[in-house]
């Protein structure tokens, strides 16, 4: 990987940072799935509650 690691590794650092940010975003999306799946049921229960 000499081309990416040359000149202080700036390009390599940028690639790794972009990859880490993408992994972080995917992890957040994965963790949000159960909450989003439960939201319609929560709304139904709330609507069915007596005022």
WORA-V301980 format. One record per pair of residues at least 4 apart in sequence whose C-alpha atoms are under 6 Angstrom apart, sorted by the first residue. I is the first residue (numbers start at 1). GAP is how many residues later the second one is. D is the distance in Angstrom with one decimal. If there is no record, write none. Layout:
i:I gap:GAP d:D
i:I gap:GAP d:D
This chain:
i:2 gap:4 d:5.8
i:4 gap:7 d:5.5
i:4 gap:8 d:5.0
i:5 gap:4 d:4.1
i:5 gap:7 d:5.7
i:9 gap:4 d:5.9
i:13 gap:4 d:6.0
